[in-house]
């Protein structure tokens, strides 16, 4: 493309941008696929995945490229961050013009053809109109920047291998895929009509399971550690029947369908956890709602309530972390399972943490094993800590605390109840249950929730 503005030399900004793009392409492609392209909307860009055939290796090579529509065709710029040479994918297309494109949730084959100088000169203003920042690329280099037309091949769908991917928080791509398959098996058996979608936030893409009547009173459900939003399956039908719309949220950094943009940066303190769920509520267009948290989800619910009491109508803490400190022996046991996940150790940890009730073990025992096996250490979640009594005393929203009488993580119910008593407007119930009270005693928990929300208190 001879009409491009020319510059001289390769400055530090160009080299750094090129290095970052080169090193992050695997993770970017994985994130794009996981979000079905929705992540690009955060940046108001039209982005595709382009898989070419390596001209030397013969292997598929995938890159993330911004595109500019031209009718049914897609035009891409071989900018290469303004480096002196054309990108590898451009040379691959010259050698083998047939390629594969993924746009949002569509995948198809294309034929590639470079625009002539005249065609490029006519099209370049359209590039700058859609992406004014592209002006920096021709200004950085003496080479003309080629524009390439990707023309879909009618009736063709993609076949063959995917390009290299980054497993993110997982030990491998295979284990990540096993988690997704296990997750989808649970959602396929969802007891009520299910709507699923992703919410882009400042540091993650958050997956939401939406159930119940569209105009129902909103309920935000925060799951236990290593259990995912799917662990609310035993509860959503009763809440939907009572007229509530539930939003079960996958917490980013755990084994589920949410995705951390950068696995090294996650919501790790009170402020960042509260900010994340405030963003989620904003995206859901929910001003105020009931919030229910189980185990580690209860601690997150406490953090949201402390930071944004205006967003919480009722609070329910079920088998809650965040009231009593986790004992050192429990921390060591869970760390060993995560660091060295042998089948025997995971099985023993599951029996200890989840109990032996078939309502829990049959439904979520396999998932727990899958999740612990899949996620690479260290954990990308906030540490379980007890909320100081002085902070509990500032919470004034009506609160239900449901404890299990043989919960090895929360500990003796009397100790947890004593801590919960610092809440201003609290009702405490102890059920015969292990740690996953919302699963093991689902009917009782559902009745307590619905009665409290209906009567505006839980009473005696």
N, C-alpha and C positions, 0 to 999 in steps of 0.2 A: 504494500500500500504506500505509494510514493507521496501521497498528499499529507502524510502525518507530519506534525511539528517535530523537528529534530532537536536533540540535545547532545551533550558531550560527556563521556566518562560514566563510570558506575559509582555513584556515591554510597555512603554508608547506609542511608535509609533504604536504598534499593536492595542492597545485599541483605540487610536484616529482614526486610519484607519477604524477599525470595526464600531465605533460609527458614523463616517461620512457616510460610506456606508449604514448603517442601516437607518439613517435619510433622506438620499437623494434618496432612491430607488424609491419612488413614483414619484418624479419629473423626475428622470432619465428615468423611463419607459414611462412617458408621452412625454418627449422630443424625445425619440427614436421613438415612434409611430408617432409623428408629423412630424419628418424628414424622416420617413420610413427607419430608420437605418443609414442615411447618417452622422449623428453626430459622429458615431463611426469611420468614415474614417479620421476624424481630428486627431485621436490618433493612426491611423494605426492598428486598432484592429478588430478582428472578434467578434461581440457581438450579443447575442440573448436575447430575453425575454422568461423566463421560468415560466409558470403558473402551479403550483402544487395544489393539494387538501390538505388543512390543516388537519393534522392527528387528531387533537382534535376538531377543529371548523367545519370541513367539507366545509369550504369556500375556494374560489380560492385565491391563494397567488402568486403574481408576483414578480420576481427578475430579475435583469440585470446581465448576466453572460458572460464572455468571453468563446468562444468555439474554438475547434480545429477539423477541418474536418478529417474524416477518411472514404474515399469513400463517400457514401451517408449518413453515420452516422455522428453525432456530439458528440464530447467528451468534457465534462466539468469537472473542478476540484473543489471539495468541500473544497476550501482553507479556507474560512471564515476569511480572513486576517491573517491567522496563529494563530487564537485563539485556546484555548485548546479543544474546543468542535466542532463537525461538525455543519454546518449551518442547520437552520430549514428546508430549502428546501430539503436537503439530507434526513432527517428523514421523510419528507412528501413522498418522492419518494419510500423509503423503505416500507412505509405503503400502498401507492397507486402508483404503477409504471407508470400508464398512466398519461400523462401530455400534455400540449399544448406548442408549441414553435412558436415564431414569429421571423423571420429572414428577415430583410429589409422589403419588402412589401408582404411577404409570411407568411401564418399561417397554421400550420398543427399539427396533433396529433402525439405523440411519445410514445414508450414504453422505459422505463429506465431500464438499467441493469448495475450493478457495475462490473468493470473490476476486474479480479482475481489479486492476487499479482504479478504473472508472467507477465500477460498482462500489468499491470500498470507499472512494471519495464521496459518493452520494449517500452511503449508509452511515458514515462516521458521525455526522451531526445527530443522528438518531441515537447512537451510542451515548454521546455526551449529554443529550437531553434526558435520557433515562438514568445515566450514571455520570454526573459532572466530574467526579473524582478520577475518572478514567483519563482525563487530560494530562495527569502526571506521567502516564506511561510513555507516550511518544516524546514527551519533553525530556525523558531520562536517557534516551538511546538514539543512536544514529541509524539503527535498522528500521525499515518499514514494518509496521505491526500488521500481520495478516489478519483478515477477517475470514472466517470459515462458515459456510452454510451447511447445516445439518438437515438433510431432507429425509423425513420419515419414510420408511418402506412399507407400503400398504400391506396389511395382513401379516406382518412379521412380528413375532414376539421374541424376547430375549431368551437365549439358551446358554449353557456353559457355566463356567466358574465365575464367582464374584472376585473383585479385586481384593487386595490386602485390606484388612480391617483392624482397628484397635479394639481390644476387648473391654476397655474402660475399667470399671471397678472389678471385673471378673478375672479369674485365673486363666481363662482361655475363651476363645470365641465359641468353642463347642459347649462349654459349661454355661456361657451366657445364653446360647440358643436353647439349651435344655431348660433353663429357668423360664424363658419365654414360652416354650411349649407347655411346661407344667402350669404356668399362669393361665394360658389360654384354655387348657383342659378344665380348669375350675370355672372360668367365666362362661364357657359353653354350657355349663350346668347351672347357671345363675337362676335363682328361684323366681325372679320377676323380670320384666322387660328391662334390658340393660342398654344404656347409652355410654359409649366410651369416647374420650377425647383427651387431647394433650393441651396443656397450658404453658406457654413459654414464660419463664420468669428470668430475673437478672442473672441467675447462676445455674439454671437447670430447666429441663422440660419436665413438667409434672403431669403424670397420668392420673385421670379421674374416672371412677366408676360411678355413674349417675343412675339412680333408680327411683321409682316412685312417681307420683303425679307431678307433672311439670309445674303446676301452680301450687304444689304443696309447700308447707312451711319448711324452710331449709334446715338440714342437719349436716354438720361436718363431722366425718368419722376419721379418726387418726389411729392407725393400726399399731400393734405390738411389734417389737424388733424382730426381724427375720420372718415376718408373717405376711406382709404385703396387704394391700387393700382388699384382696380376695378373702381375708379372714373375717370379713363382715358378712359373708354369705348367709350365715345362720340367723342374722338379725334383720336384713333389709326387707324381707317379705312382710313381717309383722309391722314394721315402721311404715312401709308403703300402704298396707291395709288401713292403718290409722290415719292416713292422709299426709304423711311426711315425705319430703323429697330428700334423699340421702346422697351426699357426695363423699364417697370413700376415696381417699387420696393416697397414692403411693409416695412414701417419703423418699426423696432422692438420696442416693448413697447406699441404698439397700437393694437386695435382690427383688426386682419388680420391673415395671415398665416405665418408671421415671428414669431420666438420664441427667447425670451431672455434666455440665459443659466442660468442666475441668475437674477430674477426680481428686486432685490435690486441694481443691477449694470446695468446701461444703458447709452447710449450716451447722456450726460447731459451738455456738454459745447462745445465751438467752435471746440476745437482740437479733441475731441472724435467723434463728428459728421463727421468732415472732414475725419478722419482716417477710419471710418466705410465705407464711400462711396468710398474712395480710394481703400479699400480692395475689395469692390464690383466690381469696374472697373477692378482691377487686375484679379479677378476671371472670369470676362466676356471677358478678353483679349482685352480690349478697352483702347488704349493709350490716345485718345482725342475724345471728342464728344460734341454735343449740349446738354445742360442741361436745363430742363424746370421744374420749381417749382411752385406749386399752394399753396397759403396761407402759412401755416407753412412749407410746402415743399419748398417755395421760400426762406425762411430764411435758410433752410438747403443748398439750392443751393448756396446762398451767402457765407455760411461758407466754402463749398467745393472750391468755386472759389477763395476766399481770401487765403486759405491755399495751394491750388494746381492749380494756374492759368494755368499751363502747361497741365492740363487734360481737360480744358473747351474751346471748339471752339466757341460756341455761348451760351449766357445766356438769358433765358426768365423768367420773374417774373410775374406771373398772379395772380391778387388779393393778392399781396404779404404782408405777415408779414415780419418784418425785416427792413422795411423802417421807419415806424412811430411806436411810442410806443403804446402798447395796453392800453386803458383807464382802470383805476381801476374799474369802474362800469362793464365793460365787463368781467374783470377777475373774479369779484365776481359772476356775473351771470353764467359763465361757471363752476365755482367751485361748486356752489350750485347744478347745474344740475348733476355734477359728484358725489358729496357727497350724495345727497338725490334725486335720480332719479325717482321722481314720474311721472306718465304718463302725468299729466297736465303740470308739469314744463318742461319736455323734449319736449313736443309739442310746448310750448311757446318759448323755446330756439331754437328749429329747425326753427320756423317761423322767429324769430329774426335773427339768424345767416345765414340761407340758403335762406331766402326770400320766396316768395309765387309763383314764376314762376313754372308752371307745369313741365317744362323741368328738374327742380331740385327736386321739392317735390315728383313728381310721381316716379322718378327713384331712388332717394337717401334719401328721407324722412324716409322710413322704415329702411334703413340701419343705418342712423344716430341714430335713436331711439334704435336700437338693440345694436350698439356699445357703446353708453353712458350707457345703462342699464347693459352691460356685464362686463365692466372693473372696477375692484375694485380700489378705491382711495388708495394712492395718484397717480397722473399721473406719468408714467415712460417715460417722454419725457422732452427735454430741454425747459426751460421757454422761452416764446416769448418776445424777447427784440429787441430794435431798434439798427441797426448797426451804429456806429458813422460815421459822415460825412467824417472824415479824412481817414477812412478805405474804404468807398465807392469810394473816389477819387483815390485809388490805383488800382481799377479794370479797366482794359483797353480792355477787350474782348467786341465785339459788343453785346449790351444788349437791349432787348425789355422789356418794362414795360407796362402791360395791367391792367388798373384800372377800377373798377365799379363805376358808378356815385352815387350809393346809397348803398355802402358797409358799414355796421355797424361796422365791425371789423377793417378794414384799416382806415376808416374815410373819411373825405372830400378829393376828388381826388386832389384838388389844393395843399393841405398840403403834400400828398404823392408824387405828381409830383415835388414839390420843393425839397424834399429829394432825389428823384431819379435823379435830375439834377446834383448831385455831381458825378455821374458815368461819366467816361470820354467819352464813345462812346455809348450814350443811345438814344433810340427812345421811346417816351411815347405816349400811346393811351388810351383814355377814352371811354368806351362803356356803353351803358345803361344796367346796370346789378347790381345784388347784389354781394355777396361775392364769390360764386363759378362761376367765369367768364368762366372758361374753359368748364363748363357744360351748363350754361345758354346761352352763346354766342359761342357755340362750333365751328360753321362754320366760324365765323369771326376770332376767335383765330387761328384756323387751317390755314386760308388764310394768316394771318399775319406771322405765323411761317414759312410756306413754302416759301413765297415770300422773307422773310429776309434771310433764309438759301440759297435760290437759287441765290439771287442778292448780297449776302455777306453783305447786310445792309438792313435796313427797309425803309429808305428814307422818303419822305413826304407823 
